Amino acid sequence: MAMEQDLKRTVAMDLDMGLKPLDQLGNEFELKLGWMIATL
């Protein structure tokens, strides 16, 4: 039981670490897009 919870926690942390850079890229893309629209 404890092992299963440990595994879930590890997977969740790995997902979080994997998604953070993607989130960062998405934010930068949105900023660039917003800036491009604002300067048109």
Biopython code that builds the backbone (N, CA, C, O; Angstrom):
import numpy as np
from Bio.PDB.StructureBuilder import StructureBuilder

atoms = [
    (1, "MET", "N", (0.833, -1.210, 0.000)),
    (1, "MET", "CA", (0.000, 0.000, 0.000)),
    (1, "MET", "C", (0.867, 1.259, 0.000)),
    (1, "MET", "O", (0.676, 2.160, -0.818)),
    (2, "ALA", "N", (1.821, 1.305, 0.931)),
    (2, "ALA", "CA", (2.709, 2.463, 1.019)),
    (2, "ALA", "C", (3.548, 2.583, -0.254)),
    (2, "ALA", "O", (3.821, 3.680, -0.742)),
    (3, "MET", "N", (3.945, 1.426, -0.772)),
    (3, "MET", "CA", (4.751, 1.402, -1.993)),
    (3, "MET", "C", (3.983, 2.034, -3.154)),
    (3, "MET", "O", (4.549, 2.790, -3.944)),
    (4, "GLU", "N", (2.705, 1.723, -3.248)),
    (4, "GLU", "CA", (1.874, 2.241, -4.327)),
    (4, "GLU", "C", (1.741, 3.761, -4.231)),
    (4, "GLU", "O", (1.795, 4.459, -5.243)),
    (5, "GLN", "N", (1.568, 4.266, -3.011)),
    (5, "GLN", "CA", (1.466, 5.709, -2.806)),
    (5, "GLN", "C", (2.778, 6.393, -3.170)),
    (5, "GLN", "O", (2.784, 7.472, -3.763)),
    (6, "ASP", "N", (3.890, 5.755, -2.809)),
    (6, "ASP", "CA", (5.214, 6.277, -3.131)),
    (6, "ASP", "C", (5.382, 6.400, -4.641)),
    (6, "ASP", "O", (5.893, 7.399, -5.148)),
    (7, "LEU", "N", (4.946, 5.376, -5.337)),
    (7, "LEU", "CA", (5.060, 5.329, -6.792)),
    (7, "LEU", "C", (4.231, 6.448, -7.417)),
    (7, "LEU", "O", (4.689, 7.141, -8.326)),
    (8, "LYS", "N", (3.015, 6.616, -6.922)),
    (8, "LYS", "CA", (2.140, 7.667, -7.442)),
    (8, "LYS", "C", (2.761, 9.044, -7.213)),
    (8, "LYS", "O", (2.693, 9.919, -8.076)),
    (9, "ARG", "N", (3.366, 9.223, -6.038)),
    (9, "ARG", "CA", (3.981, 10.509, -5.711)),
    (9, "ARG", "C", (5.153, 10.777, -6.653)),
    (9, "ARG", "O", (5.324, 11.895, -7.139)),
    (10, "THR", "N", (5.960, 9.744, -6.909)),
    (10, "THR", "CA", (7.112, 9.882, -7.805)),
    (10, "THR", "C", (6.660, 10.224, -9.214)),
    (10, "THR", "O", (7.242, 11.095, -9.861)),
    (11, "VAL", "N", (5.634, 9.550, -9.689)),
    (11, "VAL", "CA", (5.108, 9.805, -11.033)),
    (11, "VAL", "C", (4.560, 11.224, -11.115)),
    (11, "VAL", "O", (4.790, 11.919, -12.104)),
    (12, "ALA", "N", (3.842, 11.657, -10.092)),
    (12, "ALA", "CA", (3.282, 13.005, -10.072)),
    (12, "ALA", "C", (4.393, 14.047, -10.110)),
    (12, "ALA", "O", (4.280, 15.055, -10.807)),
    (13, "MET", "N", (5.468, 13.804, -9.360)),
    (13, "MET", "CA", (6.592, 14.728, -9.336)),
    (13, "MET", "C", (7.284, 14.769, -10.693)),
    (13, "MET", "O", (7.653, 15.840, -11.174)),
    (14, "ASP", "N", (7.459, 13.606, -11.305)),
    (14, "ASP", "CA", (8.078, 13.529, -12.630)),
    (14, "ASP", "C", (7.234, 14.288, -13.660)),
    (14, "ASP", "O", (7.767, 15.008, -14.504)),
    (15, "LEU", "N", (5.929, 14.118, -13.578)),
    (15, "LEU", "CA", (5.020, 14.814, -14.488)),
    (15, "LEU", "C", (5.136, 16.318, -14.292)),
    (15, "LEU", "O", (5.186, 17.084, -15.253)),
    (16, "ASP", "N", (5.179, 16.722, -13.034)),
    (16, "ASP", "CA", (5.276, 18.135, -12.702)),
    (16, "ASP", "C", (6.561, 18.724, -13.271)),
    (16, "ASP", "O", (6.550, 19.805, -13.860)),
    (17, "MET", "N", (7.664, 18.010, -13.093)),
    (17, "MET", "CA", (8.956, 18.469, -13.596)),
    (17, "MET", "C", (8.949, 18.519, -15.123)),
    (17, "MET", "O", (9.555, 19.403, -15.728)),
    (18, "GLY", "N", (8.258, 17.564, -15.733)),
    (18, "GLY", "CA", (8.188, 17.510, -17.185)),
    (18, "GLY", "C", (7.303, 18.602, -17.768)),
    (18, "GLY", "O", (7.564, 19.110, -18.858)),
    (19, "LEU", "N", (6.256, 18.957, -17.032)),
    (19, "LEU", "CA", (5.304, 19.949, -17.526)),
    (19, "LEU", "C", (5.769, 21.380, -17.309)),
    (19, "LEU", "O", (5.383, 22.275, -18.061)),
    (20, "LYS", "N", (6.601, 21.611, -16.281)),
    (20, "LYS", "CA", (7.038, 22.976, -15.996)),
    (20, "LYS", "C", (7.735, 23.651, -17.174)),
    (20, "LYS", "O", (7.393, 24.785, -17.512)),
    (21, "PRO", "N", (8.708, 22.985, -17.811)),
    (21, "PRO", "CA", (9.337, 23.622, -18.980)),
    (21, "PRO", "C", (8.351, 23.880, -20.114)),
    (21, "PRO", "O", (8.443, 24.897, -20.801)),
    (22, "LEU", "N", (7.414, 22.965, -20.307)),
    (22, "LEU", "CA", (6.395, 23.140, -21.347)),
    (22, "LEU", "C", (5.533, 24.345, -21.027)),
    (22, "LEU", "O", (5.194, 25.127, -21.915)),
    (23, "ASP", "N", (5.180, 24.496, -19.758)),
    (23, "ASP", "CA", (4.376, 25.616, -19.304)),
    (23, "ASP", "C", (5.120, 26.922, -19.574)),
    (23, "ASP", "O", (4.540, 27.903, -20.038)),
    (24, "GLN", "N", (6.415, 26.909, -19.272)),
    (24, "GLN", "CA", (7.265, 28.080, -19.485)),
    (24, "GLN", "C", (7.278, 28.455, -20.970)),
    (24, "GLN", "O", (7.139, 29.625, -21.329)),
    (25, "LEU", "N", (7.445, 27.450, -21.819)),
    (25, "LEU", "CA", (7.448, 27.681, -23.267)),
    (25, "LEU", "C", (6.114, 28.254, -23.725)),
    (25, "LEU", "O", (6.070, 29.173, -24.542)),
    (26, "GLY", "N", (5.039, 27.711, -23.198)),
    (26, "GLY", "CA", (3.704, 28.184, -23.546)),
    (26, "GLY", "C", (3.514, 29.635, -23.147)),
    (26, "GLY", "O", (2.945, 30.421, -23.903)),
    (27, "ASN", "N", (3.988, 29.993, -21.961)),
    (27, "ASN", "CA", (3.878, 31.368, -21.484)),
    (27, "ASN", "C", (4.664, 32.315, -22.369)),
    (27, "ASN", "O", (4.177, 33.390, -22.721)),
    (28, "GLU", "N", (5.882, 31.923, -22.734)),
    (28, "GLU", "CA", (6.717, 32.757, -23.602)),
    (28, "GLU", "C", (6.069, 32.927, -24.964)),
    (28, "GLU", "O", (6.097, 34.011, -25.545)),
    (29, "PHE", "N", (5.484, 31.850, -25.468)),
    (29, "PHE", "CA", (4.812, 31.895, -26.764)),
    (29, "PHE", "C", (3.628, 32.858, -26.716)),
    (29, "PHE", "O", (3.423, 33.650, -27.636)),
    (30, "GLU", "N", (2.852, 32.785, -25.638)),
    (30, "GLU", "CA", (1.695, 33.665, -25.477)),
    (30, "GLU", "C", (2.129, 35.119, -25.395)),
    (30, "GLU", "O", (1.488, 36.001, -25.967)),
    (31, "LEU", "N", (3.235, 35.366, -24.670)),
    (31, "LEU", "CA", (3.750, 36.725, -24.547)),
    (31, "LEU", "C", (4.168, 37.263, -25.913)),
    (31, "LEU", "O", (3.845, 38.396, -26.271)),
    (32, "LYS", "N", (4.890, 36.439, -26.670)),
    (32, "LYS", "CA", (5.340, 36.850, -27.999)),
    (32, "LYS", "C", (4.144, 37.111, -28.901)),
    (32, "LYS", "O", (4.118, 38.086, -29.652)),
    (33, "LEU", "N", (3.154, 36.227, -28.819)),
    (33, "LEU", "CA", (1.957, 36.360, -29.635)),
    (33, "LEU", "C", (1.221, 37.650, -29.280)),
    (33, "LEU", "O", (0.807, 38.407, -30.157)),
    (34, "GLY", "N", (1.068, 37.885, -27.977)),
    (34, "GLY", "CA", (0.402, 39.096, -27.507)),
    (34, "GLY", "C", (1.148, 40.346, -27.953)),
    (34, "GLY", "O", (0.531, 41.335, -28.349)),
    (35, "TRP", "N", (2.461, 40.302, -27.890)),
    (35, "TRP", "CA", (3.286, 41.437, -28.291)),
    (35, "TRP", "C", (3.156, 41.698, -29.798)),
    (35, "TRP", "O", (3.064, 42.844, -30.239)),
    (36, "MET", "N", (3.149, 40.608, -30.573)),
    (36, "MET", "CA", (3.009, 40.729, -32.025)),
    (36, "MET", "C", (1.656, 41.334, -32.392)),
    (36, "MET", "O", (1.569, 42.175, -33.286)),
    (37, "ILE", "N", (0.610, 40.906, -31.705)),
    (37, "ILE", "CA", (-0.736, 41.430, -31.969)),
    (37, "ILE", "C", (-0.806, 42.904, -31.567)),
    (37, "ILE", "O", (-1.407, 43.722, -32.265)),
    (38, "ALA", "N", (-0.184, 43.229, -30.432)),
    (38, "ALA", "CA", (-0.213, 44.602, -29.924)),
    (38, "ALA", "C", (0.534, 45.567, -30.846)),
    (38, "ALA", "O", (0.188, 46.745, -30.927)),
    (39, "THR", "N", (1.562, 45.064, -31.543)),
    (39, "THR", "CA", (2.374, 45.945, -32.378)),
    (39, "THR", "C", (1.884, 46.008, -33.821)),
    (39, "THR", "O", (2.454, 46.734, -34.636)),
    (40, "LEU", "N", (0.839, 45.257, -34.142)),
    (40, "LEU", "CA", (0.327, 45.276, -35.522)),
    (40, "LEU", "C", (-0.361, 46.609, -35.821)),
    (40, "LEU", "O", (-0.855, 46.814, -36.929)),
]
sb = StructureBuilder()
sb.init_structure("model")
sb.init_model(0)
sb.init_chain("A")
sb.init_seg("    ")
for serial, (resi, resn, name, xyz) in enumerate(atoms, 1):
    if name == "N":
        sb.init_residue(resn, " ", resi, " ")
    sb.init_atom(name, np.array(xyz, "f"), 0.0, 1.0, " ", f" {name:<3s}", serial, name[0])
structure = sb.get_structure()
